[in-house]
């Protein structure tokens, strides 16, 4: 199954991170990579397969593509844009900077060092970003039941696209519905969490390592 999610590995265990469009999935992922014990699996192409007592996660390690709002607040990414441009961006209103679309590629091995990309690991937890920039509530991370909250399930499912060919030679149609129960079955023994309330990348990154992957 394909998940529209990032995948990171910490001490041999994979955390999947999904979210709705513009929710900060890539920004959180790069915050976590600041920890030298965290390795990169994928930015948004996470494959999962349940079997043999565990769920195996594999990823396509395509370069993360991020917007300026992610770059200006992360020291390790400052080299991606000139200092003068960064200072100008910091003068923008927060909402305007958040919504600014201007993609930059992050070369994981150059920014975070060699050996930080791995091909697979057992998936033990999944985090879905359901927080809001304008929320007045404190950040809250709670375990959720995807079978009871199908909206959250929709955030992580991903179609293989029209180039997927079945064994009989036919191709998947764009309009084909995804099999929700296949995802629910695959994630049955994986702890799934939702982050709600106010957006706080530093606090959530810490909780991912100390609680979700403990």
C-alpha positions as a printed NumPy array, in Angstrom:
array([[  0.   ,   0.   ,   0.   ],
       [  1.179,   3.533,  -0.748],
       [  0.884,   6.248,   1.871],
       [  1.098,   9.969,   1.228],
       [  3.461,  10.315,   4.138],
       [  7.   ,  10.976,   5.231],
       [  8.991,   8.221,   6.873],
       [ 11.764,   8.634,   9.437],
       [ 13.692,   6.036,  11.398],
       [ 14.893,   6.434,  14.979],
       [ 16.827,   3.652,  16.692],
       [ 15.606,   1.097,  14.173],
       [ 11.915,   2.053,  14.283],
       [  9.967,   3.936,  11.62 ],
       [  7.524,   6.767,  12.208],
       [  5.141,   7.664,   9.389],
       [  4.03 ,  11.302,   9.219],
       [  0.966,  12.3  ,   7.205],
       [ -1.07 ,  15.475,   7.047],
       [ -3.465,  17.498,   5.006],
       [ -2.126,  19.825,   2.311],
       [  0.001,  22.599,   3.763],
       [ -0.012,  21.04 ,   7.217],
       [  3.754,  21.129,   7.746],
       [  4.667,  17.487,   7.173],
       [  8.001,  18.305,   5.509],
       [  8.837,  20.98 ,   8.08 ],
       [  8.298,  18.556,  10.977],
       [ 10.336,  15.891,   9.198],
       [ 13.299,  18.243,   8.802],
       [ 13.039,  19.321,  12.441],
       [ 13.368,  15.657,  13.408],
       [ 16.39 ,  15.203,  11.153],
       [ 18.244,  17.75 ,  13.285],
       [ 18.717,  14.809,  15.66 ],
       [ 21.735,  12.816,  14.442],
       [ 20.063,   9.526,  15.416],
       [ 17.197,  10.076,  12.982],
       [ 17.47 ,   8.7  ,   9.435],
       [ 15.501,   9.57 ,   6.32 ],
       [ 13.253,   7.081,   4.564],
       [ 11.02 ,   9.219,   2.356],
       [  9.292,  12.578,   2.096],
       [  5.921,  11.57 ,   0.635],
       [  6.091,   8.069,  -0.876],
       [  5.847,   5.598,   1.998],
       [  5.097,   1.953,   1.159],
       [  3.801,  -0.364,   3.876],
       [  3.372,  -4.126,   3.941],
       [  1.941,  -6.108,   6.845],
       [  3.228,  -9.618,   7.435],
       [  5.438, -11.836,   9.593],
       [  4.332, -10.118,  12.783],
       [  5.28 ,  -6.579,  11.784],
       [  4.552,  -3.841,   9.271],
       [  7.503,  -3.121,   7.005],
       [  7.951,   0.446,   5.747],
       [  9.91 ,   1.258,   2.627],
       [ 10.363,   4.592,   0.944],
       [ 11.343,   6.33 ,  -2.264],
       [ 13.99 ,   8.802,  -1.042],
       [ 13.149,  11.585,  -3.492],
       [ 14.417,  15.006,  -2.488],
       [ 12.104,  16.856,  -0.098],
       [ 10.762,  20.028,  -1.736],
       [ 10.138,  22.814,   0.748],
       [  8.944,  26.399,   0.805],
       [ 10.817,  29.461,   2.151],
       [  8.816,  29.433,   5.39 ],
       [ 10.518,  26.157,   6.316],
       [ 13.987,  27.391,   5.344],
       [ 14.093,  30.697,   7.228],
       [ 13.382,  29.108,  10.627],
       [ 15.807,  26.162,  10.384],
       [ 19.523,  26.938,  10.695],
       [ 20.611,  23.856,   8.789],
       [ 18.599,  25.008,   5.772],
       [ 19.712,  28.639,   5.676],
       [ 22.279,  27.923,   2.949],
       [ 19.479,  27.14 ,   0.482],
       [ 18.745,  30.854,   0.004],
       [ 20.92 ,  34.013,   0.184],
       [ 21.07 ,  35.753,   3.562],
       [ 19.594,  38.958,   2.138],
       [ 16.599,  37.073,   0.767],
       [ 16.112,  35.337,   4.1  ],
       [ 16.037,  38.648,   5.958],
       [ 13.459,  39.999,   3.512],
       [ 11.295,  36.911,   3.954],
       [ 11.371,  37.277,   7.721],
       [  9.77 ,  40.7  ,   7.35 ],
       [  6.65 ,  39.168,   5.787],
       [  3.521,  38.631,   7.901],
       [  3.45 ,  35.111,   9.324],
       [  0.424,  34.019,   7.336],
       [  1.896,  35.298,   4.062],
       [  5.218,  33.527,   4.699],
       [  3.418,  30.28 ,   5.595],
       [  1.439,  30.316,   2.349],
       [  4.322,  31.352,   0.075],
       [  4.879,  28.654,  -2.573],
       [  8.463,  28.616,  -3.893],
       [ 10.008,  25.168,  -3.898],
       [ 13.607,  24.319,  -2.97 ],
       [ 15.166,  20.849,  -3.   ],
       [ 16.838,  19.551,   0.163],
       [ 19.774,  17.199,  -0.487],
       [ 19.662,  15.081,   2.662],
       [ 23.267,  13.849,   2.429],
       [ 24.644,  17.371,   1.897],
       [ 22.633,  19.083,   4.618],
       [ 22.565,  16.359,   7.276],
       [ 25.62 ,  14.303,   6.363],
       [ 26.302,  10.968,   4.636],
       [ 24.639,   7.739,   5.714],
       [ 21.369,   9.356,   6.797],
       [ 19.206,   7.637,   4.156],
       [ 18.053,   4.052,   4.724],
       [ 15.778,   1.857,   2.594],
       [ 13.418,   0.213,   5.098],
       [ 12.473,  -0.312,   8.738],
       [  9.581,  -1.724,  10.794],
       [  6.729,   0.781,  11.119],
       [  5.708,   1.178,  14.767],
       [  3.808,   4.479,  14.805],
       [  1.949,   6.837,  12.495],
       [  1.358,  10.525,  13.186],
       [ -1.315,  12.542,  11.37 ],
       [ -1.063,  16.333,  11.519],
       [ -4.541,  17.698,  12.168],
       [ -3.45 ,  20.955,  13.804],
       [ -4.242,  24.562,  12.862],
       [ -2.116,  27.712,  12.656],
       [ -4.832,  29.876,  14.163],
       [ -5.814,  27.498,  16.955],
       [ -5.921,  28.879,  20.493],
       [ -5.593,  25.387,  21.98 ],
       [ -2.32 ,  23.962,  23.235],
       [ -0.704,  21.243,  21.147],
       [ -2.245,  17.869,  21.962],
       [ -1.126,  14.451,  20.716],
       [ -3.593,  11.63 ,  21.203],
       [ -4.   ,   8.09 ,  19.967],
       [ -6.815,   7.698,  17.445],
       [ -8.914,   4.972,  15.855],
       [ -8.752,   5.328,  12.074],
       [-11.78 ,   3.077,  11.608],
       [-13.856,   5.596,  13.547],
       [-12.265,   8.691,  11.996],
       [-12.163,   8.155,   8.25 ],
       [-11.209,  11.788,   7.575],
       [ -7.825,  11.115,   9.151],
       [ -7.472,   7.935,   7.12 ],
       [ -7.949,  10.004,   3.961],
       [ -4.898,  12.077,   4.873],
       [ -2.528,   9.132,   4.544],
       [ -3.94 ,   7.048,   1.679],
       [ -2.388,   7.562,  -1.76 ],
       [ -3.307,   6.201,  -5.172],
       [ -0.525,   4.533,  -7.205],
       [ -1.819,   6.557, -10.154],
       [ -2.871,   5.68 , -13.695],
       [  0.454,   4.023, -14.527],
       [ -0.206,   1.091, -12.19 ],
       [ -0.835,  -2.081, -14.181],
       [ -2.7  ,  -5.106, -12.847],
       [ -1.458,  -8.654, -13.61 ],
       [ -4.204,  -9.063, -16.218],
       [ -2.796,  -6.134, -18.228],
       [ -5.415,  -3.508, -17.338],
       [ -4.472,  -0.208, -15.758],
       [ -5.762,   1.501, -12.646],
       [ -8.214,   4.298, -13.425],
       [ -7.889,   7.773, -11.905],
       [-11.399,   7.489, -10.538],
       [-10.845,   4.163,  -8.765],
       [-11.679,   4.33 ,  -5.058],
       [ -8.956,   3.381,  -2.618],
       [ -9.549,   0.364,  -0.398],
       [ -9.923,   1.858,   3.068],
       [-10.166,  -1.546,   4.725],
       [ -6.832,  -2.6  ,   3.235],
       [ -5.179,   0.337,   5.017],
       [ -7.068,  -0.33 ,   8.247],
       [ -5.979,  -3.967,   8.2  ],
       [ -2.348,  -3.079,   7.46 ],
       [ -2.229,  -0.536,  10.291],
       [ -4.183,  -2.626,  12.8  ],
       [ -1.131,  -3.197,  15.01 ],
       [  0.487,   0.199,  14.424],
       [ -0.116,   2.966,  16.964],
       [ -1.744,   5.909,  15.161],
       [ -1.733,   9.396,  16.675],
       [ -3.181,  12.776,  15.73 ],
       [ -1.594,  16.115,  16.548],
       [ -4.231,  18.771,  17.197],
       [ -4.355,  22.293,  18.506],
       [ -1.649,  24.91 ,  17.946],
       [  1.235,  24.258,  15.546],
       [  4.498,  23.817,  17.456],
       [  7.165,  21.975,  15.467],
       [  9.831,  21.863,  18.171],
       [  7.49 ,  20.506,  20.824],
       [  5.993,  17.911,  18.493],
       [  9.408,  16.759,  17.238],
       [ 10.446,  16.136,  20.849],
       [  7.279,  14.176,  21.58 ],
       [  7.773,  12.049,  18.476],
       [ 11.098,  10.791,  19.834],
       [ 10.308,  10.62 ,  23.535],
       [  6.756,   9.266,  23.368],
       [  5.659,   7.963,  19.951],
       [  8.906,   6.088,  19.278],
       [  9.931,   5.434,  22.882]])
